[in-house]
């Protein structure tokens, strides 16, 4: 997926009750809905335009293949940028920076700041006008605890996903510890997000609060934290070993 500059979506199969359009905000600022049928392919500038499916799927499934293209010389130019920013670093490599970002639970090399260090969400660029606006609306870096209207995700899920231990401790210290086991619409809890993200400090912290490390997502039909950690990070990752030492069960999602 490196880098997300231009992309293609290929609709392989679907079983829907009504169309599930892709919404694209063009460079003109106008929203365009694209409805795909089986066999259709959509090409779009994934790096520079806002895109997504803002409404839940109504149907059984929607199967797509995503292809991402790198313009000639992109990595070379980006490597040069990293080298200029870190002249004394031996890790001025876009692929290495991408791997580090993924390990922190961020989206890739475009996520240029450590969210735990800045207190900003990954989508807010430090030093930008939006940072001023965001900090005005979030005194002391306190994020809204409102749920996402679509997924039911809370800021607690996001902090677990991003590896923001201090933020998580701050929020849970002020609220009932039951918030540590809050579920989103798909039955994901903070322990699942932290395990998949490879954040052993948060996994350990949540375990210390007494959360159920064997609870499954998707109303009991999904996977356990150990499954998501091992499936994403491999058998030798510290999070996997920690969960195994605590007696965690490896349960895969039911198909």
C-alpha positions in Angstrom: 0.0 0.0 0.0 3.0 2.3 -0.2 2.4 4.9 -1.3 -1.3 5.7 -1.7 -0.9 8.1 -4.6 -3.1 6.7 -7.3 -5.3 3.6 -6.8 -7.8 1.3 -8.4 -10.8 -0.5 -7.0 -12.0 -3.6 -8.8 -15.4 -4.9 -7.8 -15.1 -8.7 -7.7 -18.5 -9.7 -6.3 -21.4 -8.4 -4.2 -24.7 -9.2 -2.7 -26.4 -6.0 -1.7 -29.9 -4.9 -0.9 -29.2 -1.4 -2.3 -26.2 0.3 -4.0 -23.3 1.1 -1.8 -21.7 4.1 -3.5 -18.1 5.3 -3.2 -18.1 9.0 -2.3 -15.3 11.0 -3.8 -14.6 14.7 -3.0 -13.1 16.1 -6.2 -10.5 18.8 -6.5 -13.4 21.2 -7.2 -14.7 20.5 -3.7 -17.8 18.7 -5.0 -19.0 15.3 -3.9 -19.4 12.6 -6.5 -21.1 9.2 -5.8 -19.8 6.2 -7.8 -21.9 3.1 -7.8 -20.0 -0.1 -8.9 -21.3 -3.2 -10.4 -19.5 -6.6 -10.6 -16.6 -6.3 -12.9 -16.3 -2.5 -12.7 -13.0 -0.8 -12.0 -12.6 2.8 -10.6 -9.3 4.7 -10.9 -8.8 7.6 -8.6 -6.2 9.8 -7.0 -6.2 8.2 -3.6 -3.5 10.4 -2.1 -4.9 13.8 -2.9 -8.7 13.5 -2.7 -11.0 12.5 0.2 -12.8 9.3 -0.5 -14.7 6.6 1.3 -18.1 5.0 1.9 -19.8 7.1 4.5 -22.8 4.8 5.0 -23.0 1.2 6.3 -23.4 -1.6 3.8 -26.9 -2.9 3.5 -26.6 -6.5 2.2 -24.5 -9.6 2.8 -21.1 -8.8 1.4 -19.1 -6.5 -0.9 -15.8 -7.9 -2.3 -13.2 -5.6 -3.8 -9.6 -5.8 -4.8 -7.5 -2.6 -4.2 -4.5 -1.8 -6.4 -2.1 1.1 -5.5 0.3 2.6 -7.9 3.6 4.5 -7.3 4.6 7.2 -9.8 8.1 6.9 -11.2 10.6 8.3 -8.8 8.2 8.9 -5.9 10.1 6.8 -3.3 13.4 8.4 -4.5 12.0 11.8 -3.9 10.5 10.9 -0.6 13.8 9.2 0.5 15.6 12.4 -0.3 13.1 14.4 1.9 13.6 12.0 4.8 17.4 12.3 4.4 17.1 16.1 4.5 15.0 16.0 7.7 17.3 13.4 9.4 20.8 14.0 8.0 22.5 12.0 10.7 20.0 9.1 10.6 20.8 5.8 8.9 17.1 5.1 8.5 16.3 7.7 5.8 14.3 5.1 3.9 10.6 5.6 3.0 9.9 1.9 3.5 11.6 1.8 6.9 9.6 4.9 8.0 6.4 3.2 6.7 7.1 0.1 8.8 7.8 2.3 11.9 4.5 4.2 11.3 2.5 0.9 11.0 4.2 -0.3 14.3 2.8 2.8 16.0 -0.6 2.2 14.5 -0.5 5.0 12.0 -1.4 5.0 8.4 2.0 5.2 6.7 4.8 7.6 5.8 2.3 10.5 5.4 1.6 10.3 9.1 4.6 12.5 9.9 4.2 12.9 13.7 4.0 10.7 16.8 0.4 11.1 18.0 1.4 10.1 21.6 4.1 12.8 21.6 2.1 15.7 20.0 -1.3 14.8 21.5 -2.8 15.3 18.0 -4.8 12.8 16.0 -2.9 11.4 13.0 -4.9 13.4 10.6 -4.0 16.8 12.1 -0.6 18.2 10.8 1.5 19.9 13.6 1.9 23.6 12.9 -1.1 23.8 10.6 -4.1 26.1 11.2 -6.1 23.0 11.9 -3.9 22.3 14.9 -4.8 25.6 16.4 -8.5 24.9 15.8 -8.2 21.3 17.2 -6.4 22.4 20.4 -9.1 25.2 20.9 -11.8 22.5 20.8 -9.8 20.0 22.9 -8.3 21.7 26.0 -5.5 19.7 27.6 -5.6 17.4 24.5 -8.8 15.8 25.8 -10.5 14.1 22.9 -14.2 13.7 22.5 -15.7 10.6 24.0 -18.5 10.6 21.5 -19.0 7.5 19.4 -18.5 7.4 15.7 -22.0 7.5 14.1 -21.1 4.5 11.9 -18.8 2.2 13.7 -19.5 3.1 17.4 -15.8 3.6 18.0 -14.8 5.9 20.8 -11.6 7.9 21.6 -10.7 5.0 23.9 -10.6 2.7 20.8 -8.5 5.2 19.0 -6.0 5.7 21.7 -5.6 1.9 22.0 -5.1 1.7 18.3 -2.6 4.5 18.1 -0.6 3.4 21.2 -1.5 6.5 23.3 -1.0 5.0 26.7 -0.9 8.3 28.6 -4.1 9.5 27.0 -5.8 6.2 27.8 -4.7 6.3 31.4 -5.9 9.9 31.7 -9.3 9.0 30.3 -9.9 5.8 32.2 -8.7 7.4 35.5 -11.7 9.8 35.3 -14.3 7.2 34.2 -15.5 3.9 35.3 -13.1 1.1 34.5 -15.8 -0.6 32.5 -15.0 1.9 29.8 -11.9 -0.2 29.2 -14.2 -2.8 27.7 -16.4 -0.6 25.6 -17.4 -2.2 22.3 -17.9 -0.7 18.9 -20.5 -1.7 16.3 -18.4 -4.8 15.4 -17.7 -5.9 18.9 -14.2 -4.6 18.9 -12.8 -3.6 22.3 -9.7 -1.6 23.2 -7.8 -4.8 23.9 -8.4 -6.0 20.3 -7.2 -2.7 18.9 -4.1 -2.6 21.1 -3.2 -6.2 20.4 -3.5 -5.8 16.6 -1.5 -2.6 16.8 1.4 -4.3 18.7 1.2 -1.9 21.7 2.4 -4.2 24.5 2.3 -1.4 27.1 -1.4 -0.8 26.5 -2.2 -4.6 26.3 -0.4 -5.0 29.7 -2.2 -2.0 31.1 -5.7 -3.2 30.0 -4.9 -6.7 31.4 -4.0 -5.1 34.7 -7.4 -3.4 34.8 -8.9 -6.9 34.5 -10.3 -6.8 31.0 -11.3 -10.1 29.4 -8.4 -11.0 27.0 -10.4 -13.9 25.5 -13.5 -12.0 24.6 -14.3 -12.3 20.9 -15.4 -9.6 18.4 -18.5 -9.6 16.3 -21.0 -10.8 19.0 -18.9 -13.8 19.8 -18.3 -14.9 16.3 -15.1 -12.9 15.7 -11.5 -13.5 16.8 -9.8 -13.0 20.1 -7.0 -10.5 20.9 -4.4 -13.2 20.5 -5.7 -14.1 17.0 -5.5 -10.5 15.8 -2.1 -10.0 17.3 -0.6 -13.1 15.8 -2.4 -12.8 12.5 -1.1 -9.2 12.1 2.3 -9.2 13.8 3.5 -12.9 13.7 4.0 -15.5 16.3 7.2 -14.0 17.7 5.9 -10.5 18.5 6.2 -9.4 22.2 2.4 -8.8 22.3 1.7 -12.4 21.2 4.1 -13.8 23.7 2.7 -11.7 26.5 -0.9 -12.8 25.7 0.2 -16.4 25.6 1.9 -16.1 29.0 -1.4 -14.8 30.4 -3.2 -17.8 29.1 -4.9 -16.1 26.2 -6.9 -18.3 23.8 -6.2 -18.2 20.0 -9.7 -18.2 18.4 -10.2 -17.4 14.7 -13.3 -15.6 13.4 -16.1 -17.9 12.2 -16.6 -17.6 8.4 
